[in-house]
Structure formats: structure tokens, C-alpha cells
Amino acid sequence: MAADLASNSAYYSLVAAGKRERALATGAVLGLMAGVGAVLLPAPLGLGVGPTDRTMETKLMSVGLYVAGGLAAGAVYSEL
């Protein structure tokens, strides 16, 4: 859990690599890429597809949660 928290924090800190005016858009793109990766990559990597590949709703919710995380990171960065 600690490694997951650290890696997600490092990933979403990339929001700060762009311009502050585009922080929300950058966060949304980062979240979208992470969400799509979470849905598409487990099977080819042999990690099992249960958590994200049950139904279309599960896939959309997974992507949506990552996008929400990216938007949150962008909002925090733009307010700092």
C-alpha cells in the first residue's frame, strides 16, 4: 500500500511539470492515461483482469477514478 501511494504521488506530481494555467487539463490527461493503462495493461502483464475488466461499468469507473485523481492534483497545484 505504501509503494502504491508513493508511486501514485510521484505520477500525479507530473502535473507540476506543466504550466499552472493548464494544471486541470494536464491532470485530466494524466488521469486518463493512468486509467486506460489500468484497464488495458493487466492482462498482457499477467496481473489478472478481475478488478478492472468485469463489466463496461467497471472499466468506466476505473478510468473515471483515475481522471478524478488527476483533476484533484491539478486543482491543488493550480491553487498553490
mmCIF file of the N, C-alpha and C atoms, coordinates in Angstrom:
data_MODEL
# 
_entry.id   MODEL 
# 
loop_
_atom_site.group_PDB 
_atom_site.id 
_atom_site.type_symbol 
_atom_site.label_atom_id 
_atom_site.label_alt_id 
_atom_site.label_comp_id 
_atom_site.label_asym_id 
_atom_site.label_entity_id 
_atom_site.label_seq_id 
_atom_site.pdbx_PDB_ins_code 
_atom_site.Cartn_x 
_atom_site.Cartn_y 
_atom_site.Cartn_z 
_atom_site.occupancy 
_atom_site.B_iso_or_equiv 
_atom_site.pdbx_formal_charge 
_atom_site.auth_seq_id 
_atom_site.auth_comp_id 
_atom_site.auth_asym_id 
_atom_site.auth_atom_id 
_atom_site.pdbx_PDB_model_num 
ATOM 1   N N  . MET A 1 1  ? 0.821   -1.183  0.000   1.00 0.00 ? 1  MET A N  1 
ATOM 2   C CA . MET A 1 1  ? 0.000   0.000   0.000   1.00 0.00 ? 1  MET A CA 1 
ATOM 3   C C  . MET A 1 1  ? 0.870   1.254   0.000   1.00 0.00 ? 1  MET A C  1 
ATOM 4   N N  . ALA A 1 2  ? 1.949   1.223   0.781   1.00 0.00 ? 2  ALA A N  1 
ATOM 5   C CA . ALA A 1 2  ? 2.840   2.385   0.839   1.00 0.00 ? 2  ALA A CA 1 
ATOM 6   C C  . ALA A 1 2  ? 3.496   2.638   -0.512  1.00 0.00 ? 2  ALA A C  1 
ATOM 7   N N  . ALA A 1 3  ? 3.891   1.563   -1.185  1.00 0.00 ? 3  ALA A N  1 
ATOM 8   C CA . ALA A 1 3  ? 4.510   1.716   -2.507  1.00 0.00 ? 3  ALA A CA 1 
ATOM 9   C C  . ALA A 1 3  ? 3.511   2.259   -3.518  1.00 0.00 ? 3  ALA A C  1 
ATOM 10  N N  . ASP A 1 4  ? 2.266   1.814   -3.436  1.00 0.00 ? 4  ASP A N  1 
ATOM 11  C CA . ASP A 1 4  ? 1.228   2.312   -4.339  1.00 0.00 ? 4  ASP A CA 1 
ATOM 12  C C  . ASP A 1 4  ? 0.977   3.798   -4.105  1.00 0.00 ? 4  ASP A C  1 
ATOM 13  N N  . LEU A 1 5  ? 0.911   4.196   -2.858  1.00 0.00 ? 5  LEU A N  1 
ATOM 14  C CA . LEU A 1 5  ? 0.716   5.602   -2.526  1.00 0.00 ? 5  LEU A CA 1 
ATOM 15  C C  . LEU A 1 5  ? 1.889   6.456   -3.012  1.00 0.00 ? 5  LEU A C  1 
ATOM 16  N N  . ALA A 1 6  ? 3.100   5.957   -2.823  1.00 0.00 ? 6  ALA A N  1 
ATOM 17  C CA . ALA A 1 6  ? 4.287   6.696   -3.256  1.00 0.00 ? 6  ALA A CA 1 
ATOM 18  C C  . ALA A 1 6  ? 4.355   6.808   -4.775  1.00 0.00 ? 6  ALA A C  1 
ATOM 19  N N  . SER A 1 7  ? 4.050   5.720   -5.475  1.00 0.00 ? 7  SER A N  1 
ATOM 20  C CA . SER A 1 7  ? 4.131   5.760   -6.937  1.00 0.00 ? 7  SER A CA 1 
ATOM 21  C C  . SER A 1 7  ? 3.037   6.642   -7.535  1.00 0.00 ? 7  SER A C  1 
ATOM 22  N N  . ASN A 1 8  ? 1.826   6.590   -6.983  1.00 0.00 ? 8  ASN A N  1 
ATOM 23  C CA . ASN A 1 8  ? 0.762   7.466   -7.477  1.00 0.00 ? 8  ASN A CA 1 
ATOM 24  C C  . ASN A 1 8  ? 1.067   8.929   -7.179  1.00 0.00 ? 8  ASN A C  1 
ATOM 25  N N  . SER A 1 9  ? 1.633   9.200   -6.019  1.00 0.00 ? 9  SER A N  1 
ATOM 26  C CA . SER A 1 9  ? 2.020   10.574  -5.690  1.00 0.00 ? 9  SER A CA 1 
ATOM 27  C C  . SER A 1 9  ? 3.069   11.085  -6.663  1.00 0.00 ? 9  SER A C  1 
ATOM 28  N N  . ALA A 1 10 ? 4.051   10.252  -6.958  1.00 0.00 ? 10 ALA A N  1 
ATOM 29  C CA . ALA A 1 10 ? 5.094   10.641  -7.904  1.00 0.00 ? 10 ALA A CA 1 
ATOM 30  C C  . ALA A 1 10 ? 4.507   10.857  -9.297  1.00 0.00 ? 10 ALA A C  1 
ATOM 31  N N  . TYR A 1 11 ? 3.600   9.984   -9.702  1.00 0.00 ? 11 TYR A N  1 
ATOM 32  C CA . TYR A 1 11 ? 2.991   10.106  -11.034 1.00 0.00 ? 11 TYR A CA 1 
ATOM 33  C C  . TYR A 1 11 ? 2.178   11.390  -11.154 1.00 0.00 ? 11 TYR A C  1 
ATOM 34  N N  . TYR A 1 12 ? 1.317   11.633  -10.182 1.00 0.00 ? 12 TYR A N  1 
ATOM 35  C CA . TYR A 1 12 ? 0.453   12.815  -10.268 1.00 0.00 ? 12 TYR A CA 1 
ATOM 36  C C  . TYR A 1 12 ? 1.201   14.114  -9.995  1.00 0.00 ? 12 TYR A C  1 
ATOM 37  N N  . SER A 1 13 ? 2.404   14.029  -9.441  1.00 0.00 ? 13 SER A N  1 
ATOM 38  C CA . SER A 1 13 ? 3.209   15.242  -9.272  1.00 0.00 ? 13 SER A CA 1 
ATOM 39  C C  . SER A 1 13 ? 3.677   15.780  -10.617 1.00 0.00 ? 13 SER A C  1 
ATOM 40  N N  . LEU A 1 14 ? 3.556   14.983  -11.665 1.00 0.00 ? 14 LEU A N  1 
ATOM 41  C CA . LEU A 1 14 ? 3.896   15.452  -13.011 1.00 0.00 ? 14 LEU A CA 1 
ATOM 42  C C  . LEU A 1 14 ? 2.998   16.598  -13.458 1.00 0.00 ? 14 LEU A C  1 
ATOM 43  N N  . VAL A 1 15 ? 1.894   16.804  -12.764 1.00 0.00 ? 15 VAL A N  1 
ATOM 44  C CA . VAL A 1 15 ? 1.021   17.944  -13.060 1.00 0.00 ? 15 VAL A CA 1 
ATOM 45  C C  . VAL A 1 15 ? 1.833   19.235  -12.962 1.00 0.00 ? 15 VAL A C  1 
ATOM 46  N N  . ALA A 1 16 ? 2.747   19.284  -12.014 1.00 0.00 ? 16 ALA A N  1 
ATOM 47  C CA . ALA A 1 16 ? 3.546   20.490  -11.787 1.00 0.00 ? 16 ALA A CA 1 
ATOM 48  C C  . ALA A 1 16 ? 4.590   20.713  -12.875 1.00 0.00 ? 16 ALA A C  1 
ATOM 49  N N  . ALA A 1 17 ? 4.783   19.759  -13.766 1.00 0.00 ? 17 ALA A N  1 
ATOM 50  C CA . ALA A 1 17 ? 5.766   19.921  -14.836 1.00 0.00 ? 17 ALA A CA 1 
ATOM 51  C C  . ALA A 1 17 ? 5.253   20.876  -15.914 1.00 0.00 ? 17 ALA A C  1 
ATOM 52  N N  . GLY A 1 18 ? 3.965   21.057  -15.990 1.00 0.00 ? 18 GLY A N  1 
ATOM 53  C CA . GLY A 1 18 ? 3.379   21.943  -16.994 1.00 0.00 ? 18 GLY A CA 1 
ATOM 54  C C  . GLY A 1 18 ? 3.095   23.325  -16.439 1.00 0.00 ? 18 GLY A C  1 
ATOM 55  N N  . LYS A 1 19 ? 2.437   24.112  -17.260 1.00 0.00 ? 19 LYS A N  1 
ATOM 56  C CA . LYS A 1 19 ? 2.069   25.465  -16.840 1.00 0.00 ? 19 LYS A CA 1 
ATOM 57  C C  . LYS A 1 19 ? 0.917   25.407  -15.848 1.00 0.00 ? 19 LYS A C  1 
ATOM 58  N N  . ARG A 1 20 ? 0.939   26.324  -14.903 1.00 0.00 ? 20 ARG A N  1 
ATOM 59  C CA . ARG A 1 20 ? -0.097  26.371  -13.869 1.00 0.00 ? 20 ARG A CA 1 
ATOM 60  C C  . ARG A 1 20 ? -1.478  26.588  -14.481 1.00 0.00 ? 20 ARG A C  1 
ATOM 61  N N  . GLU A 1 21 ? -1.554  27.350  -15.569 1.00 0.00 ? 21 GLU A N  1 
ATOM 62  C CA . GLU A 1 21 ? -2.844  27.624  -16.206 1.00 0.00 ? 21 GLU A CA 1 
ATOM 63  C C  . GLU A 1 21 ? -3.465  26.361  -16.810 1.00 0.00 ? 21 GLU A C  1 
ATOM 64  N N  . ARG A 1 22 ? -2.644  25.388  -17.103 1.00 0.00 ? 22 ARG A N  1 
ATOM 65  C CA . ARG A 1 22 ? -3.127  24.143  -17.720 1.00 0.00 ? 22 ARG A CA 1 
ATOM 66  C C  . ARG A 1 22 ? -3.121  22.971  -16.749 1.00 0.00 ? 22 ARG A C  1 
ATOM 67  N N  . ALA A 1 23 ? -3.076  23.256  -15.469 1.00 0.00 ? 23 ALA A N  1 
ATOM 68  C CA . ALA A 1 23 ? -2.944  22.192  -14.473 1.00 0.00 ? 23 ALA A CA 1 
ATOM 69  C C  . ALA A 1 23 ? -4.122  21.222  -14.507 1.00 0.00 ? 23 ALA A C  1 
ATOM 70  N N  . LEU A 1 24 ? -5.340  21.738  -14.643 1.00 0.00 ? 24 LEU A N  1 
ATOM 71  C CA . LEU A 1 24 ? -6.501  20.837  -14.681 1.00 0.00 ? 24 LEU A CA 1 
ATOM 72  C C  . LEU A 1 24 ? -6.477  19.949  -15.924 1.00 0.00 ? 24 LEU A C  1 
ATOM 73  N N  . ALA A 1 25 ? -6.132  20.540  -17.064 1.00 0.00 ? 25 ALA A N  1 
ATOM 74  C CA . ALA A 1 25 ? -6.065  19.750  -18.298 1.00 0.00 ? 25 ALA A CA 1 
ATOM 75  C C  . ALA A 1 25 ? -4.949  18.716  -18.220 1.00 0.00 ? 25 ALA A C  1 
ATOM 76  N N  . THR A 1 26 ? -3.803  19.119  -17.676 1.00 0.00 ? 26 THR A N  1 
ATOM 77  C CA . THR A 1 26 ? -2.692  18.176  -17.525 1.00 0.00 ? 26 THR A CA 1 
ATOM 78  C C  . THR A 1 26 ? -3.084  17.040  -16.588 1.00 0.00 ? 26 THR A C  1 
ATOM 79  N N  . GLY A 1 27 ? -3.730  17.375  -15.484 1.00 0.00 ? 27 GLY A N  1 
ATOM 80  C CA . GLY A 1 27 ? -4.187  16.347  -14.552 1.00 0.00 ? 27 GLY A CA 1 
ATOM 81  C C  . GLY A 1 27 ? -5.189  15.401  -15.175 1.00 0.00 ? 27 GLY A C  1 
ATOM 82  N N  . ALA A 1 28 ? -6.101  15.938  -15.971 1.00 0.00 ? 28 ALA A N  1 
ATOM 83  C CA . ALA A 1 28 ? -7.093  15.089  -16.633 1.00 0.00 ? 28 ALA A CA 1 
ATOM 84  C C  . ALA A 1 28 ? -6.430  14.134  -17.615 1.00 0.00 ? 28 ALA A C  1 
ATOM 85  N N  . VAL A 1 29 ? -5.463  14.624  -18.359 1.00 0.00 ? 29 VAL A N  1 
ATOM 86  C CA . VAL A 1 29 ? -4.758  13.768  -19.328 1.00 0.00 ? 29 VAL A CA 1 
ATOM 87  C C  . VAL A 1 29 ? -3.962  12.693  -18.595 1.00 0.00 ? 29 VAL A C  1 
ATOM 88  N N  . LEU A 1 30 ? -3.256  13.080  -17.537 1.00 0.00 ? 30 LEU A N  1 
ATOM 89  C CA . LEU A 1 30 ? -2.512  12.081  -16.759 1.00 0.00 ? 30 LEU A CA 1 
ATOM 90  C C  . LEU A 1 30 ? -3.451  11.030  -16.186 1.00 0.00 ? 30 LEU A C  1 
ATOM 91  N N  . GLY A 1 31 ? -4.579  11.463  -15.648 1.00 0.00 ? 31 GLY A N  1 
ATOM 92  C CA . GLY A 1 31 ? -5.549  10.519  -15.102 1.00 0.00 ? 31 GLY A CA 1 
ATOM 93  C C  . GLY A 1 31 ? -6.125  9.609   -16.165 1.00 0.00 ? 31 GLY A C  1 
ATOM 94  N N  . LEU A 1 32 ? -6.409  10.177  -17.333 1.00 0.00 ? 32 LEU A N  1 
ATOM 95  C CA . LEU A 1 32 ? -6.944  9.363   -18.430 1.00 0.00 ? 32 LEU A CA 1 
ATOM 96  C C  . LEU A 1 32 ? -5.936  8.304   -18.861 1.00 0.00 ? 32 LEU A C  1 
ATOM 97  N N  . MET A 1 33 ? -4.680  8.697   -18.982 1.00 0.00 ? 33 MET A N  1 
ATOM 98  C CA . MET A 1 33 ? -3.652  7.730   -19.382 1.00 0.00 ? 33 MET A CA 1 
ATOM 99  C C  . MET A 1 33 ? -3.490  6.636   -18.330 1.00 0.00 ? 33 MET A C  1 
ATOM 100 N N  . ALA A 1 34 ? -3.506  7.014   -17.058 1.00 0.00 ? 34 ALA A N  1 
ATOM 101 C CA . ALA A 1 34 ? -3.382  6.017   -15.997 1.00 0.00 ? 34 ALA A CA 1 
ATOM 102 C C  . ALA A 1 34 ? -4.593  5.093   -15.965 1.00 0.00 ? 34 ALA A C  1 
ATOM 103 N N  . GLY A 1 35 ? -5.767  5.644   -16.159 1.00 0.00 ? 35 GLY A N  1 
ATOM 104 C CA . GLY A 1 35 ? -6.981  4.832   -16.150 1.00 0.00 ? 35 GLY A CA 1 
ATOM 105 C C  . GLY A 1 35 ? -7.041  3.851   -17.303 1.00 0.00 ? 35 GLY A C  1 
ATOM 106 N N  . VAL A 1 36 ? -6.704  4.324   -18.480 1.00 0.00 ? 36 VAL A N  1 
ATOM 107 C CA . VAL A 1 36 ? -6.683  3.431   -19.643 1.00 0.00 ? 36 VAL A CA 1 
ATOM 108 C C  . VAL A 1 36 ? -5.632  2.340   -19.439 1.00 0.00 ? 36 VAL A C  1 
ATOM 109 N N  . GLY A 1 37 ? -4.496  2.725   -18.887 1.00 0.00 ? 37 GLY A N  1 
ATOM 110 C CA . GLY A 1 37 ? -3.469  1.728   -18.595 1.00 0.00 ? 37 GLY A CA 1 
ATOM 111 C C  . GLY A 1 37 ? -3.934  0.711   -17.573 1.00 0.00 ? 37 GLY A C  1 
ATOM 112 N N  . ALA A 1 38 ? -4.672  1.163   -16.564 1.00 0.00 ? 38 ALA A N  1 
ATOM 113 C CA . ALA A 1 38 ? -5.180  0.249   -15.534 1.00 0.00 ? 38 ALA A CA 1 
ATOM 114 C C  . ALA A 1 38 ? -6.182  -0.743  -16.102 1.00 0.00 ? 38 ALA A C  1 
ATOM 115 N N  . VAL A 1 39 ? -6.875  -0.365  -17.159 1.00 0.00 ? 39 VAL A N  1 
ATOM 116 C CA . VAL A 1 39 ? -7.858  -1.257  -17.762 1.00 0.00 ? 39 VAL A CA 1 
ATOM 117 C C  . VAL A 1 39 ? -7.213  -2.175  -18.802 1.00 0.00 ? 39 VAL A C  1 
ATOM 118 N N  . LEU A 1 40 ? -6.293  -1.652  -19.591 1.00 0.00 ? 40 LEU A N  1 
ATOM 119 C CA . LEU A 1 40 ? -5.742  -2.420  -20.710 1.00 0.00 ? 40 LEU A CA 1 
ATOM 120 C C  . LEU A 1 40 ? -4.492  -3.238  -20.397 1.00 0.00 ? 40 LEU A C  1 
ATOM 121 N N  . LEU A 1 41 ? -3.690  -2.823  -19.440 1.00 0.00 ? 41 LEU A N  1 
ATOM 122 C CA . LEU A 1 41 ? -2.388  -3.458  -19.239 1.00 0.00 ? 41 LEU A CA 1 
ATOM 123 C C  . LEU A 1 41 ? -2.348  -4.692  -18.340 1.00 0.00 ? 41 LEU A C  1 
ATOM 124 N N  . PRO A 1 42 ? -3.250  -4.884  -17.375 1.00 0.00 ? 42 PRO A N  1 
ATOM 125 C CA . PRO A 1 42 ? -3.100  -6.052  -16.501 1.00 0.00 ? 42 PRO A CA 1 
ATOM 126 C C  . PRO A 1 42 ? -3.070  -7.396  -17.233 1.00 0.00 ? 42 PRO A C  1 
ATOM 127 N N  . ALA A 1 43 ? -3.898  -7.586  -18.233 1.00 0.00 ? 43 ALA A N  1 
ATOM 128 C CA . ALA A 1 43 ? -3.918  -8.875  -18.940 1.00 0.00 ? 43 ALA A CA 1 
ATOM 129 C C  . ALA A 1 43 ? -2.594  -9.153  -19.655 1.00 0.00 ? 43 ALA A C  1 
ATOM 130 N N  . PRO A 1 44 ? -2.062  -8.216  -20.468 1.00 0.00 ? 44 PRO A N  1 
ATOM 131 C CA . PRO A 1 44 ? -0.788  -8.503  -21.131 1.00 0.00 ? 44 PRO A CA 1 
ATOM 132 C C  . PRO A 1 44 ? 0.380   -8.676  -20.150 1.00 0.00 ? 44 PRO A C  1 
ATOM 133 N N  . LEU A 1 45 ? 0.289   -8.055  -18.982 1.00 0.00 ? 45 LEU A N  1 
ATOM 134 C CA . LEU A 1 45 ? 1.359   -8.168  -17.996 1.00 0.00 ? 45 LEU A CA 1 
ATOM 135 C C  . LEU A 1 45 ? 1.186   -9.379  -17.086 1.00 0.00 ? 45 LEU A C  1 
ATOM 136 N N  . GLY A 1 46 ? 0.099   -10.116 -17.260 1.00 0.00 ? 46 GLY A N  1 
ATOM 137 C CA . GLY A 1 46 ? -0.149  -11.306 -16.460 1.00 0.00 ? 46 GLY A CA 1 
ATOM 138 C C  . GLY A 1 46 ? -0.543  -11.006 -15.023 1.00 0.00 ? 46 GLY A C  1 
ATOM 139 N N  . LEU A 1 47 ? -1.181  -9.866  -14.793 1.00 0.00 ? 47 LEU A N  1 
ATOM 140 C CA . LEU A 1 47 ? -1.551  -9.455  -13.438 1.00 0.00 ? 47 LEU A CA 1 
ATOM 141 C C  . LEU A 1 47 ? -2.969  -9.843  -13.054 1.00 0.00 ? 47 LEU A C  1 
ATOM 142 N N  . GLY A 1 48 ? -3.727  -10.377 -13.977 1.00 0.00 ? 48 GLY A N  1 
ATOM 143 C CA . GLY A 1 48 ? -5.117  -10.703 -13.694 1.00 0.00 ? 48 GLY A CA 1 
ATOM 144 C C  . GLY A 1 48 ? -6.010  -9.522  -14.036 1.00 0.00 ? 48 GLY A C  1 
ATOM 145 N N  . VAL A 1 49 ? -7.186  -9.822  -14.547 1.00 0.00 ? 49 VAL A N  1 
ATOM 146 C CA . VAL A 1 49 ? -8.064  -8.768  -15.050 1.00 0.00 ? 49 VAL A CA 1 
ATOM 147 C C  . VAL A 1 49 ? -9.297  -8.555  -14.190 1.00 0.00 ? 49 VAL A C  1 
ATOM 148 N N  . GLY A 1 50 ? -9.438  -9.275  -13.107 1.00 0.00 ? 50 GLY A N  1 
ATOM 149 C CA . GLY A 1 50 ? -10.633 -9.209  -12.278 1.00 0.00 ? 50 GLY A CA 1 
ATOM 150 C C  . GLY A 1 50 ? -11.034 -7.826  -11.806 1.00 0.00 ? 50 GLY A C  1 
ATOM 151 N N  . PRO A 1 51 ? -10.131 -7.057  -11.218 1.00 0.00 ? 51 PRO A N  1 
ATOM 152 C CA . PRO A 1 51 ? -10.551 -5.774  -10.646 1.00 0.00 ? 51 PRO A CA 1 
ATOM 153 C C  . PRO A 1 51 ? -11.058 -4.745  -11.651 1.00 0.00 ? 51 PRO A C  1 
ATOM 154 N N  . THR A 1 52 ? -10.570 -4.765  -12.879 1.00 0.00 ? 52 THR A N  1 
ATOM 155 C CA . THR A 1 52 ? -10.952 -3.695  -13.812 1.00 0.00 ? 52 THR A CA 1 
ATOM 156 C C  . THR A 1 52 ? -11.671 -4.182  -15.063 1.00 0.00 ? 52 THR A C  1 
ATOM 157 N N  . ASP A 1 53 ? -11.800 -5.471  -15.256 1.00 0.00 ? 53 ASP A N  1 
ATOM 158 C CA . ASP A 1 53 ? -12.330 -5.969  -16.528 1.00 0.00 ? 53 ASP A CA 1 
ATOM 159 C C  . ASP A 1 53 ? -13.622 -6.761  -16.380 1.00 0.00 ? 53 ASP A C  1 
ATOM 160 N N  . ARG A 1 54 ? -14.365 -6.527  -15.328 1.00 0.00 ? 54 ARG A N  1 
ATOM 161 C CA . ARG A 1 54 ? -15.597 -7.281  -15.124 1.00 0.00 ? 54 ARG A CA 1 
ATOM 162 C C  . ARG A 1 54 ? -16.695 -6.861  -16.100 1.00 0.00 ? 54 ARG A C  1 
ATOM 163 N N  . THR A 1 55 ? -17.009 -5.584  -16.102 1.00 0.00 ? 55 THR A N  1 
ATOM 164 C CA . THR A 1 55 ? -18.066 -5.064  -16.975 1.00 0.00 ? 55 THR A CA 1 
ATOM 165 C C  . THR A 1 55 ? -17.609 -3.739  -17.563 1.00 0.00 ? 55 THR A C  1 
ATOM 166 N N  . MET A 1 56 ? -18.375 -3.227  -18.494 1.00 0.00 ? 56 MET A N  1 
ATOM 167 C CA . MET A 1 56 ? -18.061 -1.917  -19.066 1.00 0.00 ? 56 MET A CA 1 
ATOM 168 C C  . MET A 1 56 ? -18.167 -0.833  -17.990 1.00 0.00 ? 56 MET A C  1 
ATOM 169 N N  . GLU A 1 57 ? -19.118 -0.985  -17.081 1.00 0.00 ? 57 GLU A N  1 
ATOM 170 C CA . GLU A 1 57 ? -19.251 -0.017  -15.996 1.00 0.00 ? 57 GLU A CA 1 
ATOM 171 C C  . GLU A 1 57 ? -18.017 -0.009  -15.108 1.00 0.00 ? 57 GLU A C  1 
ATOM 172 N N  . THR A 1 58 ? -17.456 -1.186  -14.847 1.00 0.00 ? 58 THR A N  1 
ATOM 173 C CA . THR A 1 58 ? -16.251 -1.285  -14.034 1.00 0.00 ? 58 THR A CA 1 
ATOM 174 C C  . THR A 1 58 ? -15.088 -0.593  -14.733 1.00 0.00 ? 58 THR A C  1 
ATOM 175 N N  . LYS A 1 59 ? -14.971 -0.794  -16.028 1.00 0.00 ? 59 LYS A N  1 
ATOM 176 C CA . LYS A 1 59 ? -13.909 -0.147  -16.793 1.00 0.00 ? 59 LYS A CA 1 
ATOM 177 C C  . LYS A 1 59 ? -14.057 1.373   -16.753 1.00 0.00 ? 59 LYS A C  1 
ATOM 178 N N  . LEU A 1 60 ? -15.270 1.849   -16.970 1.00 0.00 ? 60 LEU A N  1 
ATOM 179 C CA . LEU A 1 60 ? -15.508 3.296   -16.957 1.00 0.00 ? 60 LEU A CA 1 
ATOM 180 C C  . LEU A 1 60 ? -15.277 3.888   -15.574 1.00 0.00 ? 60 LEU A C  1 
ATOM 181 N N  . MET A 1 61 ? -15.675 3.172   -14.538 1.00 0.00 ? 61 MET A N  1 
ATOM 182 C CA . MET A 1 61 ? -15.455 3.663   -13.190 1.00 0.00 ? 61 MET A CA 1 
ATOM 183 C C  . MET A 1 61 ? -13.957 3.709   -12.872 1.00 0.00 ? 61 MET A C  1 
ATOM 184 N N  . SER A 1 62 ? -13.216 2.723   -13.306 1.00 0.00 ? 62 SER A N  1 
ATOM 185 C CA . SER A 1 62 ? -11.773 2.718   -13.080 1.00 0.00 ? 62 SER A CA 1 
ATOM 186 C C  . SER A 1 62 ? -11.112 3.923   -13.738 1.00 0.00 ? 62 SER A C  1 
ATOM 187 N N  . VAL A 1 63 ? -11.448 4.154   -14.993 1.00 0.00 ? 63 VAL A N  1 
ATOM 188 C CA . VAL A 1 63 ? -10.889 5.307   -15.698 1.00 0.00 ? 63 VAL A CA 1 
ATOM 189 C C  . VAL A 1 63 ? -11.342 6.599   -15.029 1.00 0.00 ? 63 VAL A C  1 
ATOM 190 N N  . GLY A 1 64 ? -12.597 6.666   -14.658 1.00 0.00 ? 64 GLY A N  1 
ATOM 191 C CA . GLY A 1 64 ? -13.128 7.868   -14.018 1.00 0.00 ? 64 GLY A CA 1 
ATOM 192 C C  . GLY A 1 64 ? -12.445 8.197   -12.703 1.00 0.00 ? 64 GLY A C  1 
ATOM 193 N N  . LEU A 1 65 ? -12.118 7.181   -11.917 1.00 0.00 ? 65 LEU A N  1 
ATOM 194 C CA . LEU A 1 65 ? -11.436 7.424   -10.649 1.00 0.00 ? 65 LEU A CA 1 
ATOM 195 C C  . LEU A 1 65 ? -10.027 7.970   -10.876 1.00 0.00 ? 65 LEU A C  1 
ATOM 196 N N  . TYR A 1 66 ? -9.344  7.468   -11.865 1.00 0.00 ? 66 TYR A N  1 
ATOM 197 C CA . TYR A 1 66 ? -8.015  7.993   -12.172 1.00 0.00 ? 66 TYR A CA 1 
ATOM 198 C C  . TYR A 1 66 ? -8.100  9.421   -12.705 1.00 0.00 ? 66 TYR A C  1 
ATOM 199 N N  . VAL A 1 67 ? -9.091  9.691   -13.526 1.00 0.00 ? 67 VAL A N  1 
ATOM 200 C CA . VAL A 1 67 ? -9.274  11.065  -14.028 1.00 0.00 ? 67 VAL A CA 1 
ATOM 201 C C  . VAL A 1 67 ? -9.602  11.996  -12.864 1.00 0.00 ? 67 VAL A C  1 
ATOM 202 N N  . ALA A 1 68 ? -10.430 11.555  -11.936 1.00 0.00 ? 68 ALA A N  1 
ATOM 203 C CA . ALA A 1 68 ? -10.752 12.372  -10.761 1.00 0.00 ? 68 ALA A CA 1 
ATOM 204 C C  . ALA A 1 68 ? -9.489  12.658  -9.947  1.00 0.00 ? 68 ALA A C  1 
ATOM 205 N N  . GLY A 1 69 ? -8.621  11.675  -9.814  1.00 0.00 ? 69 GLY A N  1 
ATOM 206 C CA . GLY A 1 69 ? -7.361  11.887  -9.110  1.00 0.00 ? 69 GLY A CA 1 
ATOM 207 C C  . GLY A 1 69 ? -6.488  12.912  -9.816  1.00 0.00 ? 69 GLY A C  1 
ATOM 208 N N  . GLY A 1 70 ? -6.443  12.834  -11.146 1.00 0.00 ? 70 GLY A N  1 
ATOM 209 C CA . GLY A 1 70 ? -5.676  13.807  -11.915 1.00 0.00 ? 70 GLY A CA 1 
ATOM 210 C C  . GLY A 1 70 ? -6.247  15.209  -11.796 1.00 0.00 ? 70 GLY A C  1 
ATOM 211 N N  . LEU A 1 71 ? -7.565  15.311  -11.822 1.00 0.00 ? 71 LEU A N  1 
ATOM 212 C CA . LEU A 1 71 ? -8.198  16.622  -11.659 1.00 0.00 ? 71 LEU A CA 1 
ATOM 213 C C  . LEU A 1 71 ? -7.949  17.187  -10.263 1.00 0.00 ? 71 LEU A C  1 
ATOM 214 N N  . ALA A 1 72 ? -7.974  16.335  -9.265  1.00 0.00 ? 72 ALA A N  1 
ATOM 215 C CA . ALA A 1 72 ? -7.680  16.786  -7.903  1.00 0.00 ? 72 ALA A CA 1 
ATOM 216 C C  . ALA A 1 72 ? -6.240  17.292  -7.803  1.00 0.00 ? 72 ALA A C  1 
ATOM 217 N N  . ALA A 1 73 ? -5.309  16.556  -8.390  1.00 0.00 ? 73 ALA A N  1 
ATOM 218 C CA . ALA A 1 73 ? -3.912  17.003  -8.378  1.00 0.00 ? 73 ALA A CA 1 
ATOM 219 C C  . ALA A 1 73 ? -3.756  18.331  -9.110  1.00 0.00 ? 73 ALA A C  1 
ATOM 220 N N  . GLY A 1 74 ? -4.446  18.474  -10.241 1.00 0.00 ? 74 GLY A N  1 
ATOM 221 C CA . GLY A 1 74 ? -4.377  19.736  -10.992 1.00 0.00 ? 74 GLY A CA 1 
ATOM 222 C C  . GLY A 1 74 ? -4.979  20.885  -10.220 1.00 0.00 ? 74 GLY A C  1 
ATOM 223 N N  . ALA A 1 75 ? -6.090  20.635  -9.535  1.00 0.00 ? 75 ALA A N  1 
ATOM 224 C CA . ALA A 1 75 ? -6.735  21.695  -8.756  1.00 0.00 ? 75 ALA A CA 1 
ATOM 225 C C  . ALA A 1 75 ? -5.855  22.135  -7.597  1.00 0.00 ? 75 ALA A C  1 
ATOM 226 N N  . VAL A 1 76 ? -5.240  21.193  -6.931  1.00 0.00 ? 76 VAL A N  1 
ATOM 227 C CA . VAL A 1 76 ? -4.355  21.537  -5.811  1.00 0.00 ? 76 VAL A CA 1 
ATOM 228 C C  . VAL A 1 76 ? -3.172  22.343  -6.321  1.00 0.00 ? 76 VAL A C  1 
ATOM 229 N N  . TYR A 1 77 ? -2.571  21.894  -7.415  1.00 0.00 ? 77 TYR A N  1 
ATOM 230 C CA . TYR A 1 77 ? -1.409  22.611  -7.952  1.00 0.00 ? 77 TYR A CA 1 
ATOM 231 C C  . TYR A 1 77 ? -1.784  24.018  -8.413  1.00 0.00 ? 77 TYR A C  1 
ATOM 232 N N  . SER A 1 78 ? -2.926  24.175  -9.033  1.00 0.00 ? 78 SER A N  1 
ATOM 233 C CA . SER A 1 78 ? -3.299  25.494  -9.525  1.00 0.00 ? 78 SER A CA 1 
ATOM 234 C C  . SER A 1 78 ? -3.618  26.457  -8.385  1.00 0.00 ? 78 SER A C  1 
ATOM 235 N N  . GLU A 1 79 ? -3.988  25.932  -7.216  1.00 0.00 ? 79 GLU A N  1 
ATOM 236 C CA . GLU A 1 79 ? -4.295  26.775  -6.065  1.00 0.00 ? 79 GLU A CA 1 
ATOM 237 C C  . GLU A 1 79 ? -3.078  27.077  -5.195  1.00 0.00 ? 79 GLU A C  1 
ATOM 238 N N  . LEU A 1 80 ? -1.983  26.352  -5.398  1.00 0.00 ? 80 LEU A N  1 
ATOM 239 C CA . LEU A 1 80 ? -0.779  26.605  -4.589  1.00 0.00 ? 80 LEU A CA 1 
ATOM 240 C C  . LEU A 1 80 ? -0.057  27.851  -5.026  1.00 0.00 ? 80 LEU A C  1 
# 
